[in-house]
């Protein structure tokens, strides 16, 4: 016969079990996300260019283009 005490005990046990499973699942997911983030952190510099590096490259490129443009203008004038 189900008494109120048995129903409460079963309900509490079910809630505790579900909560434990949820905490375990969240903990394992956080570990997986931590690993993925670490992998992304390692691979990021290989795939993308830092803004400062791009600015330096752009300045060097424009300086070189300015020199080429100057040479072309001198040839056209002379």
C-alpha positions in Angstrom: 0.0 0.0 0.0 1.3 3.4 -0.9 1.5 5.8 1.9 2.2 9.4 1.8 5.6 8.8 3.2 6.5 6.3 0.4 5.2 8.7 -2.3 7.3 11.6 -0.8 10.4 9.3 -0.5 10.1 8.1 -4.0 9.5 11.6 -5.3 12.5 13.0 -3.4 14.7 10.1 -4.7 13.6 10.7 -8.2 14.3 14.4 -8.0 17.7 13.8 -6.4 18.6 11.3 -9.1 17.5 13.6 -11.9 19.4 16.5 -10.4 22.5 14.4 -10.0 22.3 13.3 -13.7 21.8 16.9 -14.8 24.8 18.1 -12.8 26.9 15.3 -14.2 25.8 16.1 -17.8 26.5 19.8 -17.3 29.9 19.0 -15.9 30.9 16.8 -18.8 29.6 19.3 -21.3 31.6 22.1 -19.7 34.7 19.9 -19.9 34.1 19.3 -23.6 33.5 23.0 -24.2 36.7 23.8 -22.3 38.6 21.4 -24.6 37.0 22.9 -27.7 37.8 26.4 -26.6 41.4 25.4 -25.9 41.7 23.9 -29.4 40.2 27.0 -30.9 42.5 29.2 -28.9 45.5 27.2 -30.3 44.3 27.2 -33.9 43.1 30.8 -34.0 46.5 32.4 -34.7 47.1 30.0 -37.5 44.0 30.9 -39.4 43.5 34.6 -38.7 45.6 37.7 -39.0 46.0 40.1 -36.1 44.8 43.6 -36.7 48.2 45.1 -36.0 49.9 42.7 -38.4 47.4 43.6 -41.1 48.0 47.3 -40.5 51.8 46.8 -40.8 51.3 44.8 -44.0 49.0 47.4 -45.4 51.5 50.2 -44.7 54.4 48.3 -46.3 52.2 47.5 -49.3 51.1 51.2 -49.7 54.7 52.4 -49.3 55.8 50.0 -52.1 52.9 51.1 -54.3 53.9 54.7 -53.7 57.4 54.0 -54.8 56.2 52.3 -58.0 53.8 55.2 -58.7 56.7 57.6 -58.2 58.9 55.7 -60.7 56.1 55.6 -63.2 55.5 59.3 -62.9 59.2 60.1 -63.3 59.4 58.0 -66.5 56.3 59.7 -67.9 57.8 63.1 -67.2 61.3 62.3 -68.4 
